[in-house]
Structure formats: C-alpha cells, structure tokens
C-alpha cells in the first residue's frame, strides 16, 4: 500500500479541531476516523496486479542521441483504474519524467513514453516497473513492482563524423579525378594518356605508342581492396584523461572515422581491441555495417589497469592477412614505450606492413613547458620540458624503424589520422 499527499494533508488538518477542543479524546477520534477512511479507500482500490504491462525500448542509441522507453498498459478487467506508473532507470540513463498518471476504463489500454538521454556509453539496464492503483477517496492505494527486463546499448558518440564529408571529397579526388602519374607499391593501372614533359619514361606504354601516332604513358590510381587493421590499446595506457576525457575515447573516435573512410575507399577493415588478450575482434564486415560493427563492442570497452601484451599484435596481424597492409595502432607513445614491447612489435610489423602509431597527447603539457600556463611554477615547467624531450627521442626511434607517428589532442587526433591515410593513398603507398 501507499499513502497519497491528500492523506498527509488530512492528518495536518487534524490540528484545527485539536486546537479548538484540546483533549486526548479529540486526538484519538481524529486518528481513528482517518485510519478508517484510509482502510476503506485501500479496500476499494483495485489490485494493480490484474493489469498487464509491456515495456519496449530502443535497442541502441548513440551517446549524444535520445532513446525511448514505451510502456503499454492494458486493463483486462471490467473495473476502472486510475493511478500512476513509474518506468525506473538508473541515473546514468537520465530518464525524463519517468512517472506517468493513467486512467483506464474497462477493457482499455494506454501507452506512455519515457525519454532517455544516457550520459555514458555501455549497456543501460532498466529497473522495475511500479504500478500504483489509487482508491476512490484519493487517500491511499495499492502498488506492485514488476520486473520487465530491458536494456539499451549506448554506442560511442562518434563526434568525429563531422570530419567525414570533407575527407570523402578528398578521397574521391584521389580515386577518380586525379590519377597518379607515378606508380607506387599500392597502385594499379588506371588509363592511358598522351605523354607530357615531366612524365617518368618508365611509364611509357610502347605497345600503345606503336598503335598510336603519339607517345602514350600509363597512369595509375590507388589500389582498392587493401587491408586496414586498426588496433586499439585498451590497457592502462588508454586510461589517462586527455582534455577532460579518457584517452580511450579519442582512440575509439579515431577508429570509427578511419573505418568509415577506408571502407568508402574500398579497403577491407579489421578491428582489434587488445589488452593482455584480444577483447574484441571485428573482421569480414561490409562497408555499410563496419562503423556500427566496431561501435557495438567498443561501447562496452573500458580502460583496464593491466598492461597490454604487445607480443600478440604481430601474431594477430598475420592471422588477419598474409599480404602487405596498413596497421594503425592507437596507443600512448612516450618514454615508457621503449621498454613495453611496442618497439619490438613495430620492428616485426614494418618488415611487411605500413605502420601508423596514433597517440592522443595532452596539449596542456606543451603550455606548461613553454610557461604559458599561469598556474605552473618553474619546477613543473622544467619537468614538462624533460617529458617532451624524452618523448621526442622516442618518436625519433620509431621513425627510424619506418613507422609513421601521428599525435594530436583528443579532438584533433581522428582527422589527423584520416589525413595521414589519405596522404599514403595519394602517394600510392597503400
């Protein structure tokens, strides 16, 4: 059972006769009368257990998009019901007005909708559904809580998708409007055209020249159907906060943007989430589904406190492809990378593949080193300078191995990696 605000108001009004006739009997009579009215109202209230309720929810939504939870109430009895229903969700779901009033006639039904705006990615599990049936006097009623399992998968927001149209436009220029003059390792024959001064004589097609009165050269375009392997480090390297968010969030945004771009280019995208073992694997998915296929496991991935097993990476890459591929490793590149096993993994990978190391860096560190942060003292500024110098030495080591290093803030990293991919495409290096 439950008491309504009207019952509390009735109890408060009992102070008036108690002030007019201040005696114990006045208090007893008032309590007895109020108790009888509440019991009568409770007895006249219909049982909410006779109602049926069904909950339907959105299967998934992005972090920046709303979701809906719909409750369908049905009254199979011949009585009229009035009361409230509460659609319970955890605080992270940010349910908007989860309590709804209803009035059901005999053999009637009603539908109520609760808007959800989740504040974190992952799986949000619904709570119980509570139905309250109010008595005719409005003083008390009956209630029941029903378990109706429901979940909403909150996907990463993919804020970096705003960079996709401009990158697709550049990709179309590379693939169609601007064929390559010089052949690269990742290019294939496109067409023939007349020779102009400056063309490489190695591209002259002598057979086509013999059939024509003009000197003909071959042009090339970036090869399609290449393997792009995205490796996301979800170990403790991805736990530090960069620009107010965990580094892992920037890595996921980068993976989604690169997957969308490379799939439009006709390349085959593979995704691995790695810590001490492979936590998630996406491979063999078509271009239209690849972004969603990566977002689903990424939604439930959080940074752990364990170390990543870099020895897994070359082995997993060799399992995915036996040909030359582009391997993009999303991790932290700093002074500890030399001893963590990352360098040994890069050495093995660069023997056959193109490797991009992408790292989200804290822009405040550079401000501290330059003394631009007013809250930084001399010692903190010196420590920041030493950190940057050590990082620069690590970058030089990886560059000497043939790896491409891309660094940027959490917001800048996704488009920077996409630009590096397009640059390699335009050079015929993929």
N, C-alpha and C positions, 0 to 999 in steps of 0.2 A: 504494500500500500504506500501511498504518499499523501502529504497534505499540500493544499494549494495556498497561495498567498491570501486568498479570501478567508481561510481558516485562521491564519495568523492575525488578520485584521479583526475577525470576530473575537478572538481572545483579547486583543488590545482594547476593544470596546467594552470589555467587562470591567474596566477601571471606572467607567462612568457610574453604574449602579453601586459599585463598591464605595465610591466617594459620597454618593447620596445616602446610602444606608450602610455605614461602616460596621459590618459584623462578619463573623465567621460563616454564618448560615448563608449570607449573600454570596460569598465566595464559593461555598460548596454547591449552592444551587446553580450558579453560573457555570461551574466546571461540569456538573452533571448534565445540564442542558446541552452544552457544547459537545460533550462526549457522545451523547445520544444522537445529536444531529450528524456528527462525523460518522458514527457507526451505521446510521441509516443510509447516508449518502454512499458509504462504502459498499453496503449491501445491495443498493440499487445500481451501482456501476456494473457494466457488463465486463466480462472477463476478456482481456486483450489476447489471451491465448487462442481464442477462437478465430482471430484474424490471421490471414496469411500475408507474408511479406516476401518480396523477392528483390535482391539487390543486383544491379548490373552496373559495371564500371568500364571506363576506357581501359583497354589492355595496356597501352603505353602512351607516354607523352614526353615531350622534351622539358628540360628543367625550366625554360622560360615560357612554357605554354601551359594553359589551364587544362584540367581534366574534369570529368563529370562522374558523379555517383548518383544513380537513379534508383529510388525505392518505389516499388509498386505494391500498394496496399489493396487488399480485397476483403470484403465482408461477406462471407457465405451464409450468414445467419439472417434471420428476419427482424433483427433489432437494429436500432440506430446507434451509431458510435460517434463520440466526439472526444477529442484528446490531442495528444502530441506524440510525435515520433522523432527520435534522435538518431542521426546517422553518425556514429562515432568513428573518428580517425585520429591517428597520432598527431602531436603538434607540428611535426615537420611537413604534414600534408597541407596545413593551413586551410582547413575547411571553412568556407564562408557560410555562416548561418546554418549550422548542422541541425538545429531544432526546428521542426515544422509542425504547425497545427493542422488538424484534419477534421472533417465532418463527413461521415459515411452513412448513407441511407442503407436500408436493407438490400442485400444483393448488389451492392455498389462497389466501386473501386476508385482509387485515386493514385496519382503519381506525383512525387516530389523529387526535386533535383538539388543536389549539393555541389557547389563549385569548389574544386580543389586547385590550389596553386602550390605545388611542392617546392620546398626550399632546399632540397638536397637530392642528388641523384641516388639511384638504387631502387630496391623494392620496398614499396609502402604497403603495409598490411592493415586492412580495415579492422576496426573494433566491433563490438556487438551492436545490435540494433535494439534500442529500448523503446517500447510502446507503452504509452500511458492512456488509460481509459478513465475519463472524468465522470463523476456522479452527477445527477440532475441538479443537486444543490450547489455544486461547484466548490465544495469544501474539501473533498478527498477523492481518491480514486485508486484504481489498481494499476500495476505496472508489471511488465515482464521484459527480460532481456534475452534476445535471441542471437545465436551465433550464426552468422552468414559469411563464410569465408570469401574474401575478395582481396585482390592485390592489383596494384598499379605499378608498372615498371617505369621509372623515371630515367629517361635517357640523358646523356650529356647534352648540354645546350647547343653546341656547335655554333658558337658565335662567329667562328672564322668563315662561315659560309658566305658572309658578305664579300669576301675576297675572291670567291669562285668565279663570278661573271667576268671580271677583268682578266683573270688567268686563263679562262676558257677562250676568250677572244685572242689572247696571245698564242694559245695552243693552236687555234685554227689557222693563224697566220703561219705558224711554223709548219704545220702539216700540209696546208694547201697553197696559200698564196706565195710563200717564199720557199721553194725547193732549195735544197743545199747545193752549192756549187761543187764543194769538195766532198768526197766520200769519206765517211768515218766508220768506226767499228760498229756503230749501231744505226746504220743507214741502209736503205735498199733503193733499187733503181726506180726512178720516177718517170722521166721522159727524155726526149732528145730536143736539142735546140741548136741554133747556129752558134759557131764559135765567136767569142768577142775577146778583145785584148785583155789579158789578165787571167784567163782561164787556165787551169792546170792541163798541160798537154797530155798527162796520163789519163785524162777523162775523154780524150778524143775517141770517138767510135769510128774506126776506119772502115768497117763494113758499111755503115750507114753513109759515110762520106763517099764511098765508091758508088753508091746508088744515087747520090745527090750531087749537084754541082757545087754545093757549099760544104765547108768544113763543119762537121757536126760533133757535138760533145754530149756526154751523158750527164744528167742532173739526178740528184738523189734526194730522198726525203727520209725523215726519221723512221726507223723501223718500228712496226707495231708488234703487239703480242709479246712484249718483253715481260720479264718477271720483276715486280717491285715488291720487296719484302720489308715490311715495317715491323720493327722490334721495339716494343715498349717496355722499358725498365720500370717495374712497379715495386722495387725493393725500397730500402730506406733512402736510397739516392733521390727518389722522387717525393720524399716527404716534406722537405723544407718549403716554407712559404715564399713565393716569389710574387711581388706586387700584391700581397694580400691573399693569394690563393696558393694551394699546394702546387709544386712543380708538376705533379701528375696531371692536373687539369690542363696545363699548357701542352703537355705531351699528347693527351687524348685529342685536343683540338687540332694539333698538328697532324696526327694520324688520320683524322677524319677528312681534313682538307686535302691532304696528299692522296688519300684513297679515292676521293671524288674526282680529283684532277687526272690522276694516272689512269683511272678506269675509263674516263672520257677519251683519253689518248689511245685506247685500245690495248693497254697493258694489263697483264694479269696481276692482281693484287693479293698478297698474302699478309696476314697479320698475326703476330705472336705477342702475347703478354707473358713476360718472363720474370721470375724471381729466382728462388732456388730450384724451381721446376717451371714447366710451361703451365701457366694458369689459365690461358685462353688461346684458342687457335681458330683462325678463320682462313679458309682456303677453298678454292674451287667455286667461288660465288660470282654470279654475273655482275655486269657493270651497274645495272639498275638497283641491285639489292646490296651492293658491297658496303655502302655507308651505314645502312641500317644493321647489316650483319656484324659490323665492327662495334657499333654503338651498343648493341644488346649486351655482350659480355663486358664491355668497358663500363657500363652503368653500375655494375656490382663490384668493380675492382677498386680497392683502396690500397694506399701505400702501406707496406708492412715494415717491421723492424729488422727483418732478415737481410742478408747480403745476397746479391744476385750471383748466380753461377755462370760466369762468362764462358766456361768450357762447353756449355750447352749450345751456344749460339752457332759456331761453325757446323756442328753436327746437325742442328735443326735446319739450317740453311741448305745443307747438302741433301737433306731429306726432301725439301720442297722443290729443288731444281738441280739439274746437273749441268745447266748452261750458265753463261755469264748473266748476272742480274744486278739490279740496284738494291743495295741493302742500306736501309735507313735505320739507324739506332738512336732512339730517343732516350737520353740519359743525362747524367751530370758529368761534365768534363772539367776536372780540377786536379790539384796536385796529388790526390789520392788515387787517381785513375791509373797511374803508372804501376802501382802495386796491387791493384784489384783484379788483374787478369784481363782487363779491357784491351790493353795493348797487345797481348798475345792473341786475343780473338781477332783484332783488326789485322794483325800480321797474316793470319791464316786466310781471312776473308779477301784481303786485297790481292792475293795471288790470282784470283779468278774474277772477282766481282768489283764493281764500283761501290764505295762505302761513303755514306754521309753520316757524320756524327752531329746530332742536333741537341742543343742544350739551352734551356731557359736560364738566364742569368738575372741577378738582382741589379737593377740599374742604380740603386742607392749606393752600392759598393763603389762604383766609379765616382759618384758625387762625394763620398767620404774621402776617397783617395785624392781628389782634386781640391778638397777643402771647401766644397760648395755647400755642404750641409752645416748649417749653423749650430746644430746640436752635437757635432763631432769635435772632440778635442784633438790635441796634437798626437797623442799616442794611438788613438783609434784611427786617425788618418794614416799614420805610418803603417799600422797593421794592415789596413786596406790596400796600401801600395804594395806591400810584400805579397799579399794574397794575389793581386793582379799580376805581379811579376812571375810568381810561381805558375800561375795559370797560363801565362804567355809561353813559358818554357814547355809546358805540356802540349800546348797547341802546336808548337814547332815540331815536337816529337811525332805527333800524329800526322802532321802534314808531310813529314819526311817519309812516312810509310805509304803515302799516296791517298790518304783519306781526306775527304772534304769536311771542313768544320764549319758549322753554322751556329751562330749564337745570337740571341736577342732576348728582349723582355718577354714576359708571358704573352703579351698581346702581339708582339712583332714576330715571334718565332714561326707560327704557321705560314704567313705569307713569305717569309724569308726562305723557308724550306721549299715551298712551292716554286719560288723564283729560281732556286738552285736546280730543281728538277727540270724546269723549262730551259734553263741555260744549257744543261747537259744534253737535252733533246735537240736544241738548235745547233749544237756543235757536232751532233752525230755520235756522241759518246755513249749513248744508250742503245 
